[in-house]
Amino acid sequence: MMSILMVNEYADFNMFKELLDVTDGNLASHAKALEKEAYIVVEKRFIGRKPNTRYAATPLGKEAFKKHIDALENLIKKF
């Protein structure tokens, strides 16, 4: 989810489902964990009469993801 949000201003639930090929429950669980850590913000709204949930990375979330990628790159360099 974070990698998608790093290159997009926001993504909605259906976009994540399509790109990640996960179940609704799995996606909701991961979103809740990221929201709890304040890595993402969740916006619930309606488009016409249909509910729409969209997500955006917070500055804290972007920084945490960058640190994660940096740590992975450093690990790879050791091998």
N, C-alpha and C positions, 0 to 999 in steps of 0.2 A: 504494500500500500504506500509506504513512504517513497519508494523509488518512483512510483507513478506521480505522487504529489510533488516531488522535487522538480519535475519537468512540466507540470501542469499547475495552473493557478488553483484549480479545484477539480474534483472528480465526483460524480454521483454514484449511488449504489449500483445502478445497472452497468455503468462503465467499468467499475471494479469487477463485478461478476463476469462480464464479458472478457476482460483482459486477464483475470486471474483464474477463471474457471473453477470457482469455489461455490460451496453451498451458501444459502442465505445465512444460516446459523454460524457457519465458520467465519464469514465476512463480518457479521455483526459482533462476534466475539473478539475478533482482532481489532475492530474499530473501537470497541468499548475499552480495550486495554490501552490503545494509543491515546484515546481521549482522557483516560484516567491519569496518564502521565503528562498530560497537557502537550502532547506532540501534535495533535490535530484538534481542529474545532469542527463541530457538527452543526449544520444548518438544516432544519426541517422546514419545508415550505410546500406550497401547492402550485402546480402548473396546470392551469385550468381547474379541473376537479380531481386531478391525480396527485397523490402525495409524492414528494421528491425529497430525498435526503442527499445532501452533498457535503463533502469533506474538503478541508484545506489544511495544509501543514502550517504549524505555528513557527515563529522564529526559533523557539526552543527545540521543536521537532526537527527542523532543518539542520540545526547545529548538531543535535544528537546523531542524526543520520550521517552527516558529514564525518563526524568522529568515528562512527562505525565503519564507514568505507575506508577511511584512513588506516584504521587498525587492521582491516582485512588486507589492504595493500601492503602494509608493513610486514604482516605475517607471510604473505606470498613472496616478498623480496628475500626472506630468510631462507627460502628453499630454492 
